[in-house]
Amino acid sequence: MSNRSGTTKSLFSTPASAYYLILGTVSILSVFGVVMVLSASSVRAMNESGNSFAIAIRQVVYLGISIFLAWLAMNLKERLWVPQARLALIASIFFLLLPQVPGIGRSVGGNTNWIGFGGFSLQPSEFAKFAMILWCALMMRNLQESVNPLPKLLPGMAIVMALILVGKDLGTALVVGGIFLSVLFVAGISIKRILLLSSVLIIGAIILIASNQTRLNRFAAFSNPFSEENYKSAGWQQAHSIMGLASGGAFGTGLGSGKQKWGSLPEAHTDFIFSVIGEELGLLGTLAVLSLYALLILAIFRVAIRANKPFDKYVLVGIGSWIAIQVVMNIGSVISLMPVVGVTLPLISYGGSSLISTFLAIGYVLGVMKRDPAIIEEIRNRKVK
């Protein structure tokens, strides 16, 4: 026990340690993500466009945009975040309605949760995650003295989750619900009420699964994707994901040499990129990725503990929970511990909306640290040295 606490203490021995740890882990994960997107998408890109680098090049462009927007978020004045938070609920509702507008909305993988104009497409639900974190944080800050703030919070969250579900995106709705519960927990809402809300969320998810044949098939298949009934239908994706992970062994088959991405594993560069990592880089590669996520999430929560303003604290907890929940849900689907839920692996999976929204959140985290006098002083001293 003492060794663990000593290791944690050494990682955060100075106020700016978390700042550099977040910068480092995000940089490694995002660059590694580009490499793995190139590896996982090269076959598909060649078939679709004749250029095996096409999808990876788009990811590099998304990364460049993400870094720029994260820099803007990091340097945005503290007083300007509150107006953004006030508008977050209205903006989320507006943009979540757009996928249902004919001519604007687009369906991908059976979900109508995209908007597009020409060759440009955007997934509003990805940005709604960060927007609702801001809105919840502001509401919780304003309602700190309230005995029960839930009546003022629940309608907004319910509307946003309902609009996400209209687009048939149950996975994202569950992520948003998990973020909401985590912020409530940190805000001091009673465990009894949180458990009650969790039960409602679980029951709602069960009803939605039971009422949709595709979801029901996925739920039935995840526990045994290799069965004769499941393998050639709902269990195909998870079965080939497990095959890829199993064939990787301890050290992997080598970067770029995976076989499942040649057509057996659908969405290899998006939802199931972790399987490609396991196949090509082996158990060591997957453990390295998990370690980086653990360090990133731990660092964000450490910043939340250090934050002295309720609004910042709630936002930071929401961001840390968002990344943690999504990592668990994505990898849980990949290793068949849970049904396929269709969420990306943060910072690694292909996708502009997911990458940009995550970087905006990381920019906020870095901005909170840059407003901390002790951290600013330490960073300046290191630059002088």
C-alpha positions as CSV (number, residue, x, y, z in Angstrom):
1,M,0.0,0.0,0.0
2,S,2.8,2.4,0.9
3,N,4.5,1.7,-2.5
4,R,1.4,2.6,-4.4
5,S,0.9,5.9,-2.4
6,G,4.6,6.7,-2.8
7,T,4.4,6.2,-6.6
8,T,1.3,8.4,-6.9
9,K,3.0,11.0,-4.7
10,S,6.1,11.1,-6.9
11,L,3.9,11.5,-10.1
12,F,2.3,14.6,-8.5
13,S,5.2,15.8,-6.4
14,T,4.9,19.4,-7.6
15,P,1.8,21.5,-8.6
16,A,2.7,21.4,-12.3
17,S,3.3,17.7,-12.5
18,A,-0.3,17.0,-13.6
19,Y,0.1,19.7,-16.3
20,Y,3.0,17.9,-17.9
21,L,1.5,14.5,-17.4
22,I,-1.7,15.5,-19.2
23,L,0.3,17.1,-22.0
24,G,2.5,14.1,-22.3
25,T,-0.3,11.4,-22.3
26,V,-2.6,13.3,-24.6
27,S,0.3,13.9,-27.1
28,I,1.4,10.2,-27.0
29,L,-2.2,8.9,-27.3
30,S,-3.2,11.2,-30.2
31,V,0.0,10.6,-32.2
32,F,-0.2,6.9,-31.5
33,G,-3.9,7.2,-32.6
34,V,-2.8,8.5,-36.0
35,V,-0.4,5.7,-36.5
36,M,-3.0,3.1,-35.6
37,V,-5.7,4.7,-37.7
38,L,-3.2,4.5,-40.7
39,S,-2.6,0.8,-39.9
40,A,-6.3,-0.1,-39.3
41,S,-7.7,1.9,-42.2
42,S,-5.2,1.3,-45.0
43,V,-7.0,-1.6,-46.6
44,R,-10.4,0.2,-46.4
45,A,-8.9,3.4,-47.7
46,M,-7.3,1.7,-50.6
47,N,-10.6,0.0,-51.6
48,E,-12.6,3.2,-51.3
49,S,-10.2,5.8,-52.8
50,G,-7.2,4.0,-54.2
51,N,-5.0,5.7,-51.6
52,S,-4.2,3.7,-48.4
53,F,-3.3,7.0,-46.6
54,A,-6.6,8.8,-47.3
55,I,-8.3,8.1,-44.0
56,A,-5.2,8.7,-41.9
57,I,-4.6,12.0,-43.7
58,R,-8.0,13.2,-42.7
59,Q,-7.2,12.2,-39.1
60,V,-4.1,14.3,-39.2
61,V,-6.2,17.2,-40.4
62,Y,-8.7,16.6,-37.6
63,L,-5.8,16.5,-35.1
64,G,-4.4,19.8,-36.3
65,I,-7.8,21.4,-35.9
66,S,-8.2,19.8,-32.5
67,I,-4.9,21.1,-31.2
68,F,-5.7,24.7,-32.4
69,L,-9.2,24.6,-30.7
70,A,-7.6,23.1,-27.5
71,W,-5.2,26.0,-27.5
72,L,-8.0,28.5,-27.8
73,A,-9.9,26.7,-25.0
74,M,-6.9,26.7,-22.8
75,N,-6.4,30.5,-23.2
76,L,-10.1,31.5,-23.0
77,K,-10.6,33.9,-20.1
78,E,-12.2,32.3,-17.1
79,R,-15.1,34.8,-17.1
80,L,-16.0,33.8,-20.7
81,W,-16.7,30.1,-19.8
82,V,-19.8,30.9,-17.8
83,P,-21.7,32.5,-20.7
84,Q,-20.8,29.4,-22.8
85,A,-22.2,27.2,-20.0
86,R,-25.4,29.2,-19.9
87,L,-26.0,28.6,-23.6
88,A,-24.8,25.0,-23.6
89,L,-28.2,23.4,-23.0
90,I,-30.0,25.5,-25.7
91,A,-27.1,24.9,-28.2
92,S,-27.1,21.2,-27.5
93,I,-30.8,20.9,-28.1
94,F,-30.6,22.9,-31.3
95,F,-27.8,20.9,-32.8
96,L,-29.2,17.6,-31.7
97,L,-32.4,18.4,-33.6
98,L,-30.5,19.0,-36.9
99,P,-29.8,15.3,-37.7
100,Q,-33.6,14.8,-37.9
101,V,-34.0,17.6,-40.5
102,P,-34.3,16.2,-44.1
103,G,-31.4,17.3,-46.3
104,I,-29.2,18.0,-43.3
105,G,-29.3,14.8,-41.2
106,R,-27.3,11.7,-42.3
107,S,-27.5,8.1,-41.2
108,V,-24.3,6.2,-40.4
109,G,-24.4,2.5,-39.3
110,G,-28.2,2.8,-38.7
111,N,-27.9,5.8,-36.4
112,T,-29.3,9.2,-37.6
113,N,-27.0,11.3,-35.5
114,W,-24.9,13.1,-38.1
115,I,-25.3,16.4,-40.0
116,G,-23.6,17.0,-43.3
117,F,-23.1,19.7,-45.9
118,G,-21.4,18.5,-49.1
119,G,-18.3,16.6,-48.0
120,F,-18.4,18.0,-44.5
121,S,-20.0,16.0,-41.7
122,L,-20.4,16.5,-37.9
123,Q,-21.7,14.4,-35.0
124,P,-23.5,16.9,-32.6
125,S,-23.9,14.3,-29.8
126,E,-20.1,14.3,-29.4
127,F,-20.0,18.0,-28.6
128,A,-23.2,17.7,-26.5
129,K,-21.1,15.7,-24.0
130,F,-18.8,18.6,-23.2
131,A,-21.6,21.1,-23.5
132,M,-23.7,19.3,-20.9
133,I,-20.8,19.0,-18.6
134,L,-20.5,22.8,-18.7
135,W,-24.2,23.3,-18.2
136,C,-24.4,20.8,-15.3
137,A,-21.4,22.4,-13.6
138,L,-22.9,25.9,-13.8
139,M,-26.3,24.7,-12.5
140,M,-24.6,22.8,-9.6
141,R,-22.6,25.9,-8.7
142,N,-25.7,28.1,-8.7
143,L,-27.7,25.6,-6.7
144,Q,-25.1,24.7,-4.1
145,E,-27.4,25.9,-1.3
146,S,-30.5,24.0,-2.7
147,V,-31.7,21.0,-0.7
148,N,-32.5,19.1,-3.9
149,P,-31.3,20.6,-7.2
150,L,-32.4,17.6,-9.2
151,P,-35.8,19.0,-10.3
152,K,-34.0,21.8,-12.1
153,L,-31.3,19.6,-13.6
154,L,-33.3,16.5,-14.7
155,P,-35.5,18.1,-17.4
156,G,-32.5,19.4,-19.3
157,M,-30.6,16.2,-19.1
158,A,-33.7,14.2,-20.0
159,I,-34.3,16.3,-23.2
160,V,-30.7,16.0,-24.4
161,M,-30.6,12.2,-23.8
162,A,-34.0,11.8,-25.5
163,L,-32.7,13.7,-28.6
164,I,-29.6,11.5,-28.7
165,L,-31.8,8.4,-28.5
166,V,-34.0,9.7,-31.3
167,G,-30.9,9.2,-33.4
168,K,-30.7,5.7,-32.1
169,D,-27.4,6.3,-30.4
170,L,-27.8,4.4,-27.1
171,G,-24.1,4.3,-26.4
172,T,-23.7,8.1,-26.4
173,A,-26.8,8.5,-24.3
174,L,-25.4,6.1,-21.7
175,V,-22.1,8.1,-21.6
176,V,-24.0,11.3,-21.0
177,G,-26.0,9.7,-18.3
178,G,-22.8,8.4,-16.6
179,I,-21.2,11.8,-16.8
180,F,-24.3,13.4,-15.1
181,L,-24.3,10.8,-12.3
182,S,-20.6,11.4,-11.6
183,V,-21.1,15.2,-11.4
184,L,-24.0,14.7,-9.0
185,F,-21.9,12.4,-6.8
186,V,-19.1,15.0,-6.5
187,A,-21.7,17.8,-5.9
188,G,-22.8,15.9,-2.8
189,I,-26.2,14.6,-3.9
190,S,-27.2,11.7,-1.6
191,I,-26.2,8.2,-2.6
192,K,-29.8,7.1,-2.3
193,R,-30.9,9.6,-5.1
194,I,-27.9,8.7,-7.3
195,L,-28.7,5.0,-6.9
196,L,-32.3,5.7,-7.8
197,L,-31.3,7.6,-10.9
198,S,-28.8,4.8,-11.8
199,S,-31.6,2.3,-11.6
200,V,-33.9,4.4,-13.8
201,L,-31.0,4.6,-16.3
202,I,-30.4,0.9,-16.3
203,I,-34.1,0.0,-16.6
204,G,-34.5,2.5,-19.4
205,A,-31.5,0.9,-21.2
206,I,-33.0,-2.5,-20.8
207,I,-36.3,-1.4,-22.2
208,L,-34.6,0.3,-25.2
209,I,-32.5,-2.9,-25.9
210,A,-35.6,-5.1,-25.6
211,S,-37.6,-2.9,-28.0
212,N,-35.0,-2.9,-30.8
213,Q,-34.2,-6.1,-32.6
214,T,-30.6,-5.1,-33.5
215,R,-29.8,-4.1,-30.0
216,L,-31.4,-7.3,-28.7
217,N,-29.4,-9.4,-31.0
218,R,-26.2,-7.7,-29.9
219,F,-27.1,-8.2,-26.3
220,A,-27.8,-11.8,-26.8
221,A,-24.6,-12.4,-28.8
222,F,-21.9,-10.7,-26.6
223,S,-21.6,-13.4,-24.0
224,N,-21.0,-16.1,-26.7
225,P,-20.2,-14.5,-30.1
226,F,-18.7,-17.8,-31.4
227,S,-21.9,-19.8,-31.2
228,E,-23.3,-21.1,-34.4
229,E,-26.3,-18.8,-34.1
230,N,-24.3,-15.6,-33.3
231,Y,-21.1,-15.9,-35.3
232,K,-22.5,-15.1,-38.7
233,S,-24.8,-12.4,-37.4
234,A,-24.7,-10.1,-34.3
235,G,-21.6,-11.8,-32.9
236,W,-19.4,-11.4,-36.0
237,Q,-17.7,-8.2,-35.0
238,Q,-16.9,-9.2,-31.4
239,A,-15.8,-12.7,-32.5
240,H,-13.3,-11.3,-35.0
241,S,-12.2,-8.7,-32.4
242,I,-11.4,-11.5,-30.0
243,M,-9.6,-13.4,-32.7
244,G,-7.4,-10.4,-33.4
245,L,-6.6,-9.9,-29.7
246,A,-5.8,-13.6,-29.3
247,S,-3.6,-13.8,-32.3
248,G,-1.5,-10.9,-31.1
249,G,-0.1,-12.8,-28.1
250,A,2.3,-11.0,-25.8
251,F,4.2,-8.9,-28.4
252,G,1.9,-8.8,-31.4
253,T,2.2,-9.7,-35.0
254,G,3.9,-6.4,-35.8
255,L,2.7,-3.0,-36.7
256,G,0.7,-3.0,-39.9
257,S,0.6,-6.8,-40.2
258,G,-2.8,-7.5,-38.7
259,K,-5.1,-9.7,-40.6
260,Q,-8.6,-8.9,-39.2
261,K,-8.6,-5.4,-40.7
262,W,-8.6,-7.0,-44.2
263,G,-12.4,-7.3,-44.1
264,S,-13.2,-9.6,-41.2
265,L,-13.4,-6.8,-38.6
266,P,-15.9,-4.0,-39.4
267,E,-15.1,-0.5,-38.1
268,A,-11.5,-1.5,-37.4
269,H,-10.3,2.1,-37.5
270,T,-13.1,3.5,-35.3
271,D,-14.9,1.5,-32.6
272,F,-12.7,-1.6,-32.8
273,I,-9.3,0.0,-33.1
274,F,-8.3,-1.5,-29.7
275,S,-8.5,-4.9,-31.2
276,V,-6.1,-3.9,-34.0
277,I,-3.7,-2.6,-31.3
278,G,-3.9,-5.9,-29.5
279,E,-3.3,-7.9,-32.7
280,E,-0.4,-5.9,-34.0
281,L,1.3,-4.8,-30.7
282,G,0.2,-7.6,-28.5
283,L,-0.7,-7.6,-24.8
284,L,2.2,-5.2,-24.1
285,G,0.7,-2.7,-26.5
286,T,-2.7,-2.8,-25.0
287,L,-1.4,-2.5,-21.4
288,A,0.7,0.5,-22.5
289,V,-2.5,2.2,-23.8
290,L,-4.4,1.4,-20.7
291,S,-1.6,2.8,-18.5
292,L,-1.6,6.0,-20.5
293,Y,-5.4,6.4,-20.0
294,A,-5.0,5.6,-16.3
295,L,-2.4,8.3,-15.9
296,L,-4.5,10.9,-17.9
297,I,-7.7,10.2,-16.0
298,L,-5.8,10.2,-12.6
299,A,-4.1,13.5,-13.5
300,I,-7.5,15.1,-14.4
301,F,-9.0,14.0,-11.1
302,R,-6.0,15.3,-9.2
303,V,-6.5,18.7,-10.9
304,A,-10.2,18.5,-9.9
305,I,-9.2,17.9,-6.2
306,R,-6.8,20.9,-6.4
307,A,-9.4,23.2,-8.0
308,N,-10.7,25.8,-5.5
309,K,-13.8,26.9,-7.6
310,P,-16.9,24.7,-7.6
311,F,-17.5,25.4,-11.3
312,D,-14.0,24.2,-12.3
313,K,-14.2,21.2,-10.0
314,Y,-17.5,20.0,-11.5
315,V,-16.3,20.5,-15.1
316,L,-13.1,18.6,-14.4
317,V,-14.8,15.7,-12.7
318,G,-17.2,15.5,-15.7
319,I,-14.3,15.5,-18.2
320,G,-12.4,12.8,-16.3
321,S,-15.6,10.7,-15.9
322,W,-16.4,11.1,-19.6
323,I,-13.0,9.8,-20.7
324,A,-13.1,7.0,-18.1
325,I,-16.6,5.8,-19.0
326,Q,-16.0,5.9,-22.7
327,V,-12.7,3.9,-22.4
328,V,-14.4,1.3,-20.3
329,M,-17.4,1.0,-22.7
330,N,-15.2,0.9,-25.8
331,I,-12.8,-1.7,-24.5
332,G,-15.6,-3.6,-22.9
333,S,-17.2,-4.0,-26.3
334,V,-14.0,-5.0,-28.0
335,I,-13.2,-7.8,-25.5
336,S,-16.9,-8.9,-25.4
337,L,-17.5,-8.0,-21.7
338,M,-20.5,-6.0,-22.8
339,P,-22.6,-5.6,-26.0
340,V,-21.4,-3.4,-28.9
341,V,-22.4,0.1,-27.9
342,G,-20.7,2.1,-30.7
343,V,-18.6,4.6,-28.9
344,T,-15.1,5.6,-29.9
345,L,-11.8,5.1,-28.0
346,P,-10.9,8.7,-27.0
347,L,-7.9,10.3,-28.8
348,I,-7.2,7.1,-30.7
349,S,-10.2,6.1,-32.8
350,Y,-10.8,7.8,-36.2
351,G,-13.3,10.6,-36.2
352,G,-13.2,14.4,-36.3
353,S,-16.1,15.1,-34.0
354,S,-14.9,12.8,-31.2
355,L,-11.3,14.1,-31.5
356,I,-12.2,17.8,-31.5
357,S,-14.7,17.6,-28.6
358,T,-12.2,15.6,-26.5
359,F,-9.4,18.1,-27.2
360,L,-11.7,21.0,-26.3
361,A,-12.3,19.4,-23.0
362,I,-8.5,18.8,-22.5
363,G,-8.0,22.5,-23.4
364,Y,-10.3,23.4,-20.6
365,V,-8.4,21.2,-18.1
366,L,-5.1,22.8,-19.1
367,G,-6.7,26.3,-18.8
368,V,-7.7,25.6,-15.2
369,M,-4.1,24.7,-14.4
370,K,-2.7,27.7,-16.2
371,R,-4.9,29.9,-14.0
372,D,-3.3,28.4,-10.9
373,P,-0.5,30.7,-9.6
374,A,1.6,27.9,-8.2
375,I,1.6,26.0,-11.5
376,I,2.3,29.2,-13.5
377,E,5.3,30.0,-11.3
378,E,6.6,26.5,-11.6
379,I,6.3,26.4,-15.4
380,R,8.1,29.8,-15.6
381,N,10.9,28.6,-13.4
382,R,11.3,25.5,-15.6
383,K,11.5,27.6,-18.7
384,V,14.2,29.8,-17.1
385,K,16.2,26.8,-16.2
